[in-house]
Amino acid sequence: MKIIIFMPAYNAAKTIESVFPRIPKSVYRKLHKIIIVNDGSRDDTAKVVKKLSRLYKKIKLITHKVNRGYAQTQKTGYKAALAMGADVVVMLHSDGQYSPEYLDKLLEPLENNKADVVQGSRILGGEALKGGMPSYKFVGNRISSFIENIVSGLDISEYHSGYMLYNKKALTKIPFEKLADIYHSHKGTCHYDGEMILISNRMGLRIKEVPIPTIYAGEISHVNPYTYGFEVLQVIIRYVTKRYKF
């Protein structure tokens, strides 16, 4: 099974290096490639990745000359992974918020063909607030996830985790290039992960959650909560009114 990790990186020079030693050796041995998409960073992300690539030979760097935003970065990563023949693609963030130590547990349902899409859930982890998740984010997460469960008929704990894994079937079936920025053009963070879950459900894919810890350690957030909330609402309305035509 060809497993590829994809890491979105925007101004990640201070954090990305610390993520690699946390990847379990048992997982690293199984990896085909680690694709890092540098999304127009204005810091030394490129220099740090070049340094890392001397230690970790599986790294492949892709660079956006200008910042394209979260959705476009994912699309670049998934397209590159599929072009390399990936059977499983793991999105691992470069700020260290999502624990690489849990990769074995997250990969297991995909390796055993028990799921097509896997999400690492901080809510199932049970200590989101203790882990430092701001209370306004926790409340917003719970309310919007409750609504999304109603409209989708799913029963999952959250739609807002960025720890996402997909098998080849899922990324081939989900029209991921058409999502997120087909109805707005700004380059900010959007509700792309939640939208991927909703469309996975519509496509009849098997979705599984795995509990993960919550880690907030003063990372710089590039998310405007008001804009993000509006985007979540847009996705819900689009889903309910069946405006997705694929």
N, C-alpha and C positions, 0 to 999 in steps of 0.2 A: 504494500500500500504506500503510495507516494504522498507524504504529508508535507505541506508547506506552511510555514508561519508567515503571515503578512503583518508588518508593523507600520501603521501610519505615524509620521513624525513631523511635528510642526514646532519649531523652536524647542527642540528636545535635547539640546547639548548637555544640559545639567543632569538629565535623568536617564537617558537611553542606555548609557554604559552600565548602569547598575542593574538593568533588567537581565542581561545575558547570564551572569553567574547564577541567577536564580532559576534558570531553565534546568529541570532535572536532566542529569546525564543520560538516563534511560530514554528520555524523549529526544534529546539532541541527537543521539545516535540514529534514531529513526527518521530524522528530518532529511528531506531532499534539499530544500533551500529555505532561507529566511529572506524574504523580500522586504526591504525597507523603502517606503515611498516618502521621500523628503518633499513636503508640500510647501515649497517656496520659503523655507525657514530663513529668518534674518539673523540668526545667531551662528554658532559654530557647529551645527548639527552635521553638516557634510564632513567636516574635519574629524569629528568624533567617530562617525561611521567608517571613514577611511581607516582610522586607527583600529577600530573593532574588526574590520575585515581582514586584518593581518593575523588576528587571533582566532577568528571564527570564519573559516574558509567557505562556509555555506552562504554567506551574506551576498545578496545582490541588491545594489542600490539603484533606485529609479528616482529621477529628480523632476519635479514640477518647477519650472523657472519662476513662476509666480504662484501665489497662494490660491488654490482652487476650492478649498474647503473640504469638510469631512466626507461628504457624499462622493465627490469626484475622486478623492484619494482612495476611498474603498473601491470604487469602480476600476481605477487603475490597477490596484492590487489584485483584485479578483480576476481581471482579464489576463494579467501577467501570469498568475498562478495556473489558470486553465490552459494557457498557451504552453506552459511547462509540463502539462499532463497531470496536474494535481488530482489526487483522489479525495483528499481532505485539505481544507484551507482553514487555518486558525487565525483570527484577528487578535493580536496581542498588542496592547497599547504601549507606547514608548515612555510613558510617565511613571510606570511602576504601580499604578493604582490597582491593576488586575493581576492577581498573584500568579506568576509563572509556575510556582510550586504545585499548582492544581492541574497542570496540563494533563497528567496521566489520567486523572478522574474525568476530565472533560472529554478527552479523546476516546475513552472506553466505549461509550454508546455508539460512536461512529465506527470504531474498529470492529465491534461485534455486530454491526448492522442492525442496531436497535433504534436508530434515529437517523434523520437526514439533516436536522438542524439542532444544534446544542447551544444553550445559553448558560453562562455562569451567572447565577442569581445571587445578588447581595441580600435580597429580602429573605430568601430561603436560608441563607447563612445565619439569619436570626439576630445579628448584632450590627445592623446598619448604622444606627445612631451611636452606638458605642465605638464603632469604627471611625467615627468622625463625619459621617454624612450630615450636612447641614439640615436643620429641622425643616426649613422651607422646601428643600429638595425632597426630603423624605415624604412630606405631606403631599407635594405635587405628584410624586411618583405613585403613591398609593391611590390618589383620586383618579389620575389619568389611567392607571393600569386597571382599576375597577371598571371604568367606562369602556376601555378597549376590550376587556373580557366580555362585557355585555354585548357589544356590537359584533364581536368575532365568534362568540360561543365557546371560546377557549377558557381554560381555568389555569392560568399561569401567574406567577407571583409578581413579575414586572416586565415591562417592555422597554426599559431604559438602561439596561446593562450594555456596555460596549465589549463584553467578553463573548464573542460570537464565533461559532464553528459551523462549517458547512461541508457536506460531501459533494462530490462532483455532480450527482443527480440534482441536488438542490440548486447549485449555481448554474446548471444548464437549464433547469426548468424555470427558475425565477428570472423574470426580465429585469435584472438589477440595474441595467444601464438606463432604463426608462423611469426609475423611481426617483423620488426626493426632489430633484431640481427640474422636473418637467412642468411644474406649476408655479415655480418662483425662481428668480434668477440670481438672487444675492448669494454671496459666497460664505455665509456663516454656517455654523453647525446646525444640522437639521435632524429631524426625527427619523433618520435613515434606518437605524437598527430595529426600531419598533415597526416601521413600515415593512421591513424585510420579514419580520415575524408574521405580520398580518397576511402578507402575500403568500408566505409559505403555507399558512393555514388554508388560504383559498386554493392553492395548488395541490392540496391534499398531502403535503409532506409531513413526516413525523417529527414533532418538536419535543425536545426533552430539556429540562432544566437540571442543573447541578449546583448545589450550594457552594458559594465561595465567600471568603471573608470580605469585609469592607475596609478599604484602606484610603484614608484621606490624610495626606501629610504635608499640606501647604502647597500642593501643586497649583500652578496658575491655570484657572479655568478660562477657556475661550468661548464659553457659552453664555449668551445673554438669556436669563431665565424667562423674560417676558416674550422675546422672540421665539424661544424654544417652545413655550407654552402655546403660542399661536400656531406654530407649525404642527404640534401634536393635534390641535383642534382641526387643522386643515386635513391631516391624514385621516382622522376619525370620520369627518364629513365625507371625504372622498370615498372611503371604504363603505360607509352606510348607504350613500347614494349610488353605489356601484358604478362609479366613474372610471374605475380601472378597466380599460379595454385592452386585453392582450390576446 
